[in-house]
Amino acid sequence: MADLKKTNAPLNTITYDRKKVKEPTGNIYKAIKIIGKRAEQINLELKEELIKKLKEFETDQDSLAEIFENKEQIDISRFYERLPKPTAIALQEWLEGKIYWKDMSEEDYNEFK
C-alpha cells in the first residue's frame, strides 16, 4: 500500500488531457470507472486510518470542555482535511501507471457469475 499522505496529487481542481487519461484502456469511460473504484478504496483507507487515530484520544467520560480542548484530535482532523481528495489521488496514480487493472473479456466475466 502506498503512503497516501506523500502523494503529489494537486489540492485544487485542474484540467487533464483526456487522451492521457484514456490511453491505458483506450476508453475514457472505462478509465473513469477504474479511477472511481480506486478513489473509493483510497477514501475507505483514509477514513479507517483517521478513525483509528482519533480513537487513541477517546475517553470514557466526555465533558464538553474536553471535546473542545483536545488540540491533538483537532490537529489530526485538520491534517486529513488538507490532504488531496481521493479522486485527485486516484487520478494521479492512474496517470503515473500505479493502478493495476485487468480487462475482463465477456467469457471471463461469465465465469464469476
N, C-alpha and C positions, 0 to 999 in steps of 0.2 A: 504494500500500500504506500503510495506516495504521500509525502508530507504536504497536505493541502494548504498549510499556513505559509509555505515557502513558494507559492506559485507566483508567476509573473503575469497572471491574468489581470486585465485592466479593471479598475474600480468603476469607471464610467462607461457608458454605452458608446461603442464605436462601430463604424461600418466595416464589414468584412467583404472581401472579394468572393462573390457567390461561387465562382469557378473553383477557388481553392477549397471551399467548404465541401463542395460536392465531388471533388476529384477522387478521393479514395473509393467511393461507391459508384460514381457515375450518375447518381440520382440525388438531387437536393433533398427530397422528402425522406429518403432512406437515411441520409446523413443526419438530418434534423432529428429523426426518431432515435437514432443511436446516441446522439449528443444529449437528447432529452432523458433517455434512460440513465446515462452516466450522471447527469445533473441530479436525478433522483437519488442515486447511490451516494453522491457527494453530500447532498442535503442531509440524508439519514446519518452518514458518518459524523458530520459536524454536529448535528443535533445530539446524537448519543454521547459524543465527546464533551459537549457543553454541559449536558445534564450530569454526567459523571463528575465533572469538575465542580459543579455547583453543589452536588450532594456532599462534598467534603466539608462544606460550610454549614450544613444543616444542623439544627439543634432541636432538642425535644421541646423546648419552650421558646416560642417565637413571640417576643414582645414587639410592639410597634416600633420602639426605638431601635431594637436590634435589626429589624428589617431595613430601616432607612440608613443605619450607620455601618453596615457591613461593606466597607470600602473594597475589600478584595473581591467580593462577589460582583460588585458593580464594575470593577476594572476588568474582570474576566468577561462579563457580558459585553462590555464596550469593545473589547478586543475582537470578539466574534462578530459583532455588528459591523466592524470596519473591514472585515475580510471581503474579498470579491464575492459576488453572488455565485451560487453553484453552477448556474448556466454559463457564466463567464469562465469559470474554471474548467468546466467540461469542454467548452468550445476551444479554449487554449490547448487543452490536452489533445483534442481532435486534430488541431492544426499542426501540433508537434508530433503527431503519429504515436501517441502514448495510449490510445484506446484500442484494445483488442476486440474485434468483432468477427463474426462468422456469417457469411451469406448462405443461408439455408435454401436449398432447392425445394421445390414442391414435394419431391419424394422424401427428403429428409424431414420436412415438416410433418408429413402424414405419419411417419414413424412415431412421433411424440404424442399423437392423439390417442 
